[in-house]
Amino acid sequence: FTSHINAHFDMTAKVRMVEYMWGVAYADGHLNEHERHTLWRLSDLLHVPQGAYVHARLRAEESARR
C-alpha cells in the first residue's frame, strides 16, 4: 500500500499522514517500542525525510499533551 501512497500523495500529505499516525500512537498516553518501530518503518517506506519525521512526531507529542 505504500507504493500507492507514494504514487498519489505529495510530500506534504505524506508528512501530515505520519503526524496523524503519531497522534494515534500517543492517544493512550503511552508510546511503546512496537509503535515507534512501525511508524519509523512506514515513514521510511513513504520516503519521508528524517527531519520531517521527527518534527511530525514532536508536533503530535505536543498536541497529545494538551
MDAnalysis code that builds the backbone (N, CA, C; Angstrom):
import MDAnalysis as mda
import numpy as np

u = mda.Universe.empty(198, n_residues=66, atom_resindex=np.repeat(np.arange(66), 3), trajectory=True)
u.add_TopologyAttr("name", ["N", "CA", "C"] * 66)
u.add_TopologyAttr("resid", np.arange(1, 67))
u.add_TopologyAttr("resname", ["PHE", "THR", "SER", "HIS", "ILE", "ASN", "ALA", "HIS", "PHE", "ASP", "MET", "THR", "ALA", "LYS", "VAL", "ARG", "MET", "VAL", "GLU", "TYR", "MET", "TRP", "GLY", "VAL", "ALA", "TYR", "ALA", "ASP", "GLY", "HIS", "LEU", "ASN", "GLU", "HIS", "GLU", "ARG", "HIS", "THR", "LEU", "TRP", "ARG", "LEU", "SER", "ASP", "LEU", "LEU", "HIS", "VAL", "PRO", "GLN", "GLY", "ALA", "TYR", "VAL", "HIS", "ALA", "ARG", "LEU", "ARG", "ALA", "GLU", "GLU", "SER", "ALA", "ARG", "ARG"])
u.atoms.positions = np.array([
    [0.811, -1.203, 0.000],
    [0.000, 0.000, 0.000],
    [0.848, 1.258, 0.000],
    [2.098, 1.183, 0.461],
    [2.918, 2.397, 0.465],
    [3.272, 2.840, -0.949],
    [3.392, 1.908, -1.867],
    [3.697, 2.315, -3.252],
    [2.533, 3.113, -3.841],
    [1.310, 2.745, -3.503],
    [0.141, 3.500, -3.966],
    [0.150, 4.908, -3.365],
    [0.454, 5.008, -2.079],
    [0.525, 6.319, -1.420],
    [1.631, 7.156, -2.054],
    [2.795, 6.562, -2.262],
    [3.905, 7.290, -2.881],
    [3.555, 7.805, -4.269],
    [2.758, 7.040, -4.991],
    [2.397, 7.443, -6.357],
    [1.349, 8.550, -6.391],
    [0.545, 8.676, -5.330],
    [-0.588, 9.598, -5.388],
    [-0.570, 10.733, -4.367],
    [0.347, 10.703, -3.417],
    [0.411, 11.742, -2.387],
    [1.693, 12.550, -2.562],
    [1.601, 13.857, -2.360],
    [2.827, 14.655, -2.354],
    [3.456, 14.568, -0.951],
    [4.646, 15.133, -0.807],
    [5.372, 15.016, 0.461],
    [4.606, 15.652, 1.616],
    [3.958, 16.776, 1.367],
    [3.194, 17.439, 2.427],
    [2.110, 16.513, 2.970],
    [1.402, 15.846, 2.087],
    [0.339, 14.931, 2.512],
    [0.913, 13.724, 3.258],
    [2.063, 13.231, 2.811],
    [2.668, 12.085, 3.488],
    [3.147, 12.467, 4.885],
    [3.729, 13.637, 5.037],
    [4.171, 14.093, 6.357],
    [2.964, 14.295, 7.267],
    [1.889, 14.851, 6.740],
    [0.662, 15.033, 7.527],
    [0.122, 13.680, 7.980],
    [0.155, 12.683, 7.102],
    [-0.305, 11.346, 7.452],
    [0.552, 10.755, 8.573],
    [1.853, 10.943, 8.485],
    [2.747, 10.451, 9.539],
    [2.424, 11.140, 10.863],
    [2.176, 12.437, 10.814],
    [1.823, 13.161, 12.039],
    [0.522, 12.618, 12.631],
    [-0.467, 12.345, 11.793],
    [-1.729, 11.769, 12.273],
    [-1.493, 10.388, 12.897],
    [-0.619, 9.593, 12.285],
    [-0.320, 8.271, 12.851],
    [0.369, 8.404, 14.207],
    [1.259, 9.392, 14.333],
    [1.859, 9.649, 15.643],
    [0.783, 10.032, 16.643],
    [-0.183, 10.820, 16.216],
    [-1.278, 11.203, 17.103],
    [-2.038, 9.995, 17.621],
    [-2.266, 9.019, 16.759],
    [-2.931, 7.781, 17.177],
    [-2.045, 7.033, 18.170],
    [-0.758, 6.975, 17.893],
    [0.169, 6.269, 18.784],
    [0.216, 6.914, 20.172],
    [0.111, 8.231, 20.231],
    [0.161, 8.941, 21.510],
    [-1.206, 9.034, 22.195],
    [-2.271, 8.579, 21.550],
    [-3.632, 8.760, 22.068],
    [-3.853, 8.133, 23.441],
    [-3.190, 7.028, 23.721],
    [-3.397, 6.375, 25.015],
    [-2.424, 6.868, 26.086],
    [-1.597, 7.850, 25.732],
    [-0.659, 8.406, 26.694],
    [0.590, 7.568, 26.899],
    [0.747, 6.536, 26.093],
    [1.913, 5.656, 26.220],
    [2.401, 5.272, 24.829],
    [3.670, 5.429, 24.597],
    [4.265, 5.055, 23.312],
    [5.159, 3.853, 23.550],
    [4.864, 2.745, 22.894],
    [5.720, 1.577, 23.082],
    [6.663, 1.392, 21.895],
    [7.594, 0.473, 22.036],
    [8.625, 0.258, 21.010],
    [8.020, -0.222, 19.698],
    [6.982, -1.015, 19.754],
    [6.347, -1.505, 18.524],
    [5.750, -0.338, 17.735],
    [5.069, 0.566, 18.410],
    [4.503, 1.741, 17.737],
    [5.609, 2.592, 17.140],
    [6.654, 2.828, 17.905],
    [7.786, 3.633, 17.426],
    [8.413, 2.998, 16.187],
    [8.640, 1.695, 16.244],
    [9.275, 0.998, 15.119],
    [8.371, 1.011, 13.886],
    [7.084, 0.759, 14.089],
    [6.140, 0.739, 12.968],
    [6.096, 2.091, 12.271],
    [6.041, 3.162, 13.046],
    [5.999, 4.496, 12.443],
    [7.306, 4.844, 11.751],
    [8.422, 4.437, 12.322],
    [9.709, 4.678, 11.665],
    [9.744, 3.951, 10.322],
    [9.297, 2.686, 10.319],
    [9.352, 1.885, 9.094],
    [8.409, 2.439, 8.021],
    [7.188, 2.795, 8.424],
    [6.255, 3.375, 7.464],
    [6.789, 4.683, 6.880],
    [7.365, 5.505, 7.730],
    [7.933, 6.771, 7.247],
    [9.047, 6.518, 6.251],
    [9.851, 5.511, 6.526],
    [10.928, 5.155, 5.606],
    [10.360, 4.688, 4.262],
    [9.354, 3.833, 4.303],
    [8.739, 3.336, 3.068],
    [8.039, 4.443, 2.281],
    [7.596, 5.489, 2.989],
    [6.950, 6.630, 2.329],
    [7.961, 7.685, 1.884],
    [9.238, 7.417, 2.122],
    [10.324, 8.325, 1.740],
    [10.212, 9.690, 2.418],
    [9.705, 9.678, 3.656],
    [9.616, 10.913, 4.442],
    [10.994, 11.178, 5.033],
    [11.571, 12.341, 4.795],
    [12.903, 12.645, 5.335],
    [12.922, 12.581, 6.863],
    [14.061, 12.195, 7.401],
    [14.207, 12.032, 8.849],
    [13.786, 13.284, 9.619],
    [14.182, 14.441, 9.167],
    [13.836, 15.681, 9.859],
    [12.330, 15.912, 9.895],
    [11.657, 15.646, 8.790],
    [10.202, 15.810, 8.735],
    [9.515, 14.792, 9.635],
    [10.057, 13.588, 9.678],
    [9.537, 12.525, 10.550],
    [9.633, 12.947, 12.018],
    [10.778, 13.469, 12.412],
    [10.988, 13.901, 13.801],
    [10.074, 15.072, 14.143],
    [9.976, 16.034, 13.260],
    [9.109, 17.187, 13.529],
    [7.634, 16.776, 13.612],
    [7.206, 15.841, 12.783],
    [5.837, 15.339, 12.853],
    [5.590, 14.677, 14.200],
    [6.572, 13.930, 14.664],
    [6.446, 13.276, 15.971],
    [6.359, 14.311, 17.090],
    [7.196, 15.314, 17.044],
    [7.183, 16.346, 18.088],
    [5.865, 17.118, 18.100],
    [5.337, 17.430, 16.917],
    [4.053, 18.119, 16.851],
    [2.927, 17.256, 17.436],
    [2.928, 15.991, 17.121],
    [1.904, 15.081, 17.639],
    [2.040, 14.907, 19.145],
    [3.267, 14.811, 19.614],
    [3.508, 14.669, 21.059],
    [3.011, 15.908, 21.803],
    [3.304, 17.074, 21.266],
    [2.860, 18.318, 21.891],
    [1.339, 18.397, 21.900],
    [0.720, 18.028, 20.813],
    [-0.728, 18.049, 20.715],
    [-1.363, 17.077, 21.710],
    [-0.757, 15.933, 21.926],
    [-1.287, 14.928, 22.855],
    [-1.215, 15.401, 24.308],
    [-0.272, 16.282, 24.620],
    [-0.118, 16.792, 25.993],
    [-1.214, 17.780, 26.368],
    [-1.847, 18.388, 25.372],
    [-2.872, 19.408, 25.664],
    [-4.160, 18.807, 26.115],
])
